[in-house]
Amino acid sequence: MKNETFYGTELVVATFKLCLMNLYLHNIGDLYGKVPVTRGDALLSDPGYRVDYVLTNPPFGKSLRLLLPTRETKTEEEEKEDLVYNRQDFWTTSSNKQLNFIQHINTILKPTGKAAVVVPDNVLFEGGAGEIIRKKLLETTDLHTILRLPTGIFYKPGVKANVIFFDKRPASPERQTKEVWIYDFRTNVHFTLRQHPMTDTDLQDLSSATTRKTAMSVQKHGRLKTRRPLAQILLREILERDKTSLDIFWLKDKSLADLDKSSRT
């Protein structure tokens, strides 16, 4: 537990120091020996080690390291927008940092490893590299659950995020994902950091529902017909969607309905 369990990489110097201090206070790592967290850019290269679990909330936004310019001449702003990582272990190149982190996580997982990753909405529907990566995840891992998070739980207002859960599988000619369970914990739900923060008890319903596997796939004419926050989407239904989009919702937002009603009156 002290030296062979936790691994990590942190780019920002101040955050790196805080992380090490927190680990040492919990008796993880050795002040004068093996360091559990290294400082650097995690996306630069394959670190070489493989892990059983990855639990992470990768930083949202663009990377500031230029590895592969897409044009010979460009402004500084254009360079920041077009930064991509050229790694042989990646499925594709992209300037979207969250897509790159998903590929990096896939690399460092053992063939039976499991991951839970916080990602913004665009990871679920973005075309191009996003579609390629979603298809590869569906093929090589069991992407079994997506938790759609409500707004108000992050420090930046209006951030819409999700948690994707996937289990890596050994190489196989068959697609490893058979269906995806999606829990909508966003529609008709709102939290704030101070007055109404999210707690563990708020996720008990998700835990019990996924354990019992009580929801059913009831898709008809491209629209889900269920009032439950949990729905099961079959792989063939996902592959038929534009850009293999996983941006799926079916519950009606009552606040939007109230606004629409008030505007008519």
N, C-alpha and C positions, 0 to 999 in steps of 0.2 A: 504493500500500500504506500509506503514512504517513497520508494524510488522506481518502481516498475509498473505503475498504474496510470498516472496522468501525464499527458503530453500536450504541448501547445506551442503556438508561435504568435508573437505580437509585434506589430510594426511600430506603434507609437511608444516612444521612450518612457514617458511618464506613466502610461498605462501598464507597460511592461514591468516597471518597478513596483507599482501598486499590486500587480498580480503576484509577483514573487513574494512580496511581503505578506500578502494574505495566505499564500500557500505555506510559507515558513511558520506563520502563527498557528496553522493547523497541522504542523509537523509533517508537511509534505515537502520532499526535497531536502538537500543538504547545503547549508551556507558555504561550506568549503569543499563540496564534492559535486555530485551530479545535479544539474539544474533541470527541473521538469519543464520549464518554458524557455524557449530561445527567442531572441529578438531578431526580427527580419520580416521580409515579405513572404508569407506562406505560399503565395501563388507563383513564386519564381521558379520552383522546381519540385520534383518529387523528393520528399524528405527521406525516403528509404524505409521507414518503419511502417508497420501495418497494425491496425487497432481493431478492437472488438466493437467499440461504440464511439459514435461522434454525436455530441450534443452541442449545438452551436447557434449563435445569432450573428452571422457575418455582417460586417458593416455595409450599410446601404450607400449607393452612390458610385461615382467613377473612381478608377485607380489613377494614381499620378505617376506611375512608372511606365516609361515608353520602351517597349521591347520590339515591336514590329510595326513600323509606320506603314500606313496604307497608301500614302502618297509621298512623293519626294519633297515637296515644299508645302508648308501649311502654317497657319498662324498658331500662336501659343494656345489659344482657346480651342482650336480645331485639334491640336495634338492631345489635349486633355480629354476630348470627347472620343478620340479614336484609338486609345491605348488598348492593346490586346497582348495576350501572353501566348508565346509560341512553344507549346509543350507537346511532345510526341505522345504522352499518355492521355492527352485531352482528346475528346471526340471532335471538337471544332474550335476555331478561334473566335473570340468575341471581346468587345469592349465593355460588356456588361459584367461587372465584378461579381454579382450574385450567381450568374450562370457559371463563371469560372470557379467559384467556390464549390458549387455542386459537383463539378468535374473533379476538383481536387479532393473532395470528400470521398467520391467514388474510388479514387486512386488509393487512398490510405486505408480504406476499409479492408479487412480480411474477407475471404470468399463467403464467410458466414456472418459478416459484420452487420450492425444495425445503425441507422442514423435518424436523428430528428433535427430538422434544420428550419430556422425562421427565414422566410423569403417574402419579398414584396409581391404585390399582385402581378406585376408585369412578367415575372418568371413563369406564371401559369398560362399566359396567352401570347407572349411576344413571338413574332415569326422569326424566320431565318435561323440563327444559331439556337434560339429558344426552342423552336420546333424540333430541331435535330436532337437537342439534349433531352427533351421530354420523351421522344421516341426511344432514345437509347436507354433512359431510365426504365421505361416500360418493358423494354426487351431484356435488360440484363439484371434488373432488380425487381423485387416485389414492392412496388409503390402502393402500399395497402391503405394508407389513411392520409387525408388532408384536413387539417383543422383551420377553419377560416376565423381569424381573430377579429374581435371588435376594435373600433377606434378608441382612443383614450387610455391605452395601457403603455404607450411609449412617450418619451419626453418631447418628441417633435409632434406638434398637433397635426391631426389628419392623416397620420401614417397608417396605411392599410397593409396588413401583413397576414401571413399564413404559416402554419407549421406543416411541413411535409415529412412523413415517416416512410422510410423505405429500408428493406432488408436486402443486402447484396446476396447474390447467388453464384455458385460456380458456373463456368462457361457451359452454355447449352444452346442447341439450335432452336429451342422453343422459347417463346416470350414468357418471362417469369411472372409478370403481372397478369392476373386473371380478372380482377375487379378492383375498383378503388372505392373506399368508404369515405364520404365527405361529410363532415360535421359543420353545419353553419352556425357558428357561435358569434355571428356578426349581425344578422338581420334582427331588428327589434331588441338589440342589446347594446348598451353603452356603459363605459366605465370612465372614471377620472382618476388621476394619480393620487388625489388627496381625499375628496369627499366620498368617492365610491370606487376604491381600488379593487382589482380582480384578486380573488383569493383561491386557494386550493379547492375549497368546497364548490366553487362555480364550475369546476371541471368534473365533478363527480358523476354528473349525468352522462357526459361523454365516455367516461371510463366504464360505467355500468352498461351503457348501450353497446359499445364495441365489444365488450366481453360476452354479452348475451347474443350478439349478432341478430338483433330483432328486426332491424330495418330491412326493407326489400327493394329491389330494383323495379320501379314502376314507371319507366319512361315510355311515353307514347307521343308520336308525332313531334319528336324533338323536344318535348317539355315534360319535366318531372311532375307527376300527379301525386304529391304527398304533402302532408302538413307537418311531418316530422322533421326535426333539425338534422337528422342523420339519414343519408340515402346511399345506396350502393349502386355504382355505375359500372356496367360491364365494360371490358376492354374494347370489344368491337364497337360499342357506342362511342367511346372516346376517340377511337381511330377514325370514325366517320365525321368527327367534328372538324371545323375549319382550323387548320394549323395544329391539329391534335391538342386543342385548347383544354386545359383543366380548370379554367375559370368558369365554374358551374355553380349556379344558384337557382333556387326554385321557390323559396319562401317570399311572401309579399311583405314588404316593409310597411308597417302600420304608420310610421311617421310620414312617409311619402304619401300614403293614402289620405292622411289627415290634411296635409298641405294641399293636395289636389282638391279635396272637398271644400276647404276654406276658400280656395281661389275661385271655385264655382259660385259660392254663396256671396 
